[in-house]
Amino acid sequence: MPRRKPVRRFEPPRCGSFDNAVRQAENRTAKMSAADFLFAPEVQKLLMVAYAAPDQQFSSSELAKRSKLEPDDAARTLEHLVGSGILKRNKPKADEAETLSVDRAFIFHDELRSIALKSFAAAEPVRSMLRTKFKDSVMRAFILQEDQDGTLELLVVHGQLMPDESAMKTACQKLSKNIHRHLKVHVISSIRFNSLTPRDSLASKLAAPGALEIIALGDTKAQPPVEKVGLLQSAKKKLATLARPSA
């Protein structure tokens, strides 16, 4: 009979290496975008810049610098985007370099820009920032609209704790620089949010088709505010307690 090969005992990695592997996996997952199956990372970085200023003309070197890509990688990806019709080349003026810009005539322009907005170009980085830095205060958050110039209007709803104004301003400025967009941010309490009427401008923007909820109830650790009981309600509760028959 042939001899059986000895079975090697499974040896788990040491705690240090295992922890490092877990952290690396978590980092990779955190950096993944919902649009990864559609766009390569290089495409996402270039479109983030281009869609943030859809009417602006960029040189290839400027796009490479803003997207933090190597010149060769940027050039190869830009050639692909131009060949696909997503970007277009603009005729250079007298001694100026050739420029590229978003081609609004591309048949899928609106759809691609919407996908970018809902994922890597806006929703995901905004959500990540709020959930990381303001997880104890922010209960809900929405992208209300995107202007033609790429400016994002956000609505942030806080719970019992209110986000520190200075910290929120600093975080939004950093985010604005990273995603190449201006941000217009409204911060209101959940009580104010729940009392919005159709006549409020925020309510009408929330009801618009383009509004997008990026943080829902339960996505963070933020707690709802403690409801204040009025004098009349307090008196009714006391009377109800007194009216109960004793055991």
C-alpha angles and dihedrals in degrees: 000000000000114000116250118240112247113256112239114226115239111248115198117221119263116272093253096052092041092052090048091051091050092049091049091050091049091050091051091049092047091052094050118107129212086235096056092105089057105037133036115233091254091053091049093051093050095044091049088061097040097046091048088065105021096173096046122102117224133190117230091249092051092051090049091050096047093046091045092232128144110260093244093049091047093048093050093048093045090053088054093048092049092046090051092052096242092113129028135208119240123212109255120239121232110309094349126120122255114268136206132209142169113288105224089187091066107120094234097036097117093044095048093046090050091051090049091049092050093049136014100001099055124336098057099047092044091048092047092051094049095044092047102044103025105029092128096053112026113082101170138005136188139189100224099187147328118234122222089257091055099258113150122218112206134190117205119190117199130197131207092329121056118219114251106260095218093047091049092050092049093047092049092049091052092046091048090056093047096050095036094235138115114241128213107193131192116192116193137160123258088244090057090044093053091049096054114128129204088258092062113099091224091054092053091049091049089053093051117107092242096057113113128195108218099172119036131190109289096024092105138032093251114132124217117251119268109257115237113230114221123229093252093050091047091051091049091052092050092049091049090051093049092048093058112104113249117243 
